[in-house]
Each structure stands twice: as structure tokens, then as C-alpha cells.
Amino acid sequence: MTFEERLDAMELEIRKPIFRKNRGRANEVNYWVFDYPPEKELEVRARIERMQQKNATGNDDFRLVVFDLYDYIIDTLEKEGFLDQCYRFEDRRGIDRIVKAVGNLLCVNDDDSLIVRHIEENTPENAIVFLTGIGKCYPLLRSHKVLNNLSQSFGRVPVVLFFPGTYDEQSLILFDELKDDNYYRAFRLVKP
């Protein structure tokens, strides 16, 4: 199957009414991962944008809601007045300290994660959520953290994480080089 065919299959799959049921195959939370070669990032972005434009015409019986996690992080840092401080702080303390500080600001390890709250508050009923930008977020945000936090409190609509790397329904390997962590609750949306 070519990559274009995988994108077509993904689009067909999410349009099926059964996909939008609020539970997965065996009554699990309806979480999916569309993994792809990192070098296909621009093709994935273009396809998602086309899907959003089609969905905006109102001809679908669901709403496609896309959350770019990187954009959310940057917007939050700007809103809180911390973006410039992060640059200076990184020079003095290094990237590891920035990762910790941003994680604390976003409450990524808490039950009340700002990202989860943002998604919950901005997702209408009868929607499909696409999570994008995970590659751009590295190392500030890890995909398994987002999925774990979301799956504990957000299960009313299907969620698809677009992942630049490989997911084998056990491990997430970002950029096909960095093992993120084990994650077993999501299904692979379209196999290569």
C-alpha cells in the first residue's frame, strides 16, 4: 500500500459511522494512532487541512476538530508571558530544565492537565478529534503522556493521534529513533 493509499484509507475509516461510536473494538476508549514516516509530515498536514476544509462545508454528520499540540504550547507560553523567558532560561539551565518547567505549567502529569481541559472544552458533541504537532513538540511533550491523560478523562468522541514514527500497538517510536514509552490503549488506524 502506498502512503497516499494509507491516507485515503484513514479518511475512509473515520467517515464510517461505526468509527464514531464512543468505544473501541472491545469496549475500550476509542483512541487511534495514525503513524507515518517522519519525512511524510508535510503530506499528512496537507491531507488534514483538506479534510478540515471538506468538513467545514457541513456535508458530514460529524465535526472534525484538530488540535495542534505544538501551537497550543506556544500559545499558552505566550499568553502566560513565558515564551521569551523560556529562551533565556534554556541558555542558562538547558533544555531539560525547560521541559520540566513547561510540563509543570501545562500540568502534564496531573489529572487536571491544561491540554486535556482545552480539548474537553473545545470539542463539540459528535466530533472526531485529531491531535497533530507531536513531532514539533519533542521534547517538551511526549505522546504517551497526552494519550494517558486524555484516556483517563476524555472518552466521548474518537481521538486520532498523528504520529511521525512507528506505533505497533505497544510502543511509540518517535521519528523511528526515539522510543517514547509503551502505550497499549490505542489502536493503529491503518497499517502500512
Secondary structure as UniProt FT lines:
FT   HELIX           3..15
FT   HELIX           17..20
FT   TURN            25..26
FT   STRAND          31..36
FT   HELIX           38..40
FT   HELIX           41..56
FT   TURN            57..58
FT   STRAND          63..68
FT   HELIX           69..79
FT   TURN            80..81
FT   HELIX           83..93
FT   HELIX           95..106
FT   TURN            107..109
FT   TURN            111..112
FT   HELIX           114..121
FT   STRAND          127..132
FT   HELIX           134..137
FT   TURN            138..140
FT   HELIX           143..153
FT   STRAND          159..167
FT   STRAND          171..174
FT   TURN            175..177
FT   STRAND          178..182
FT   STRAND          187..188
//
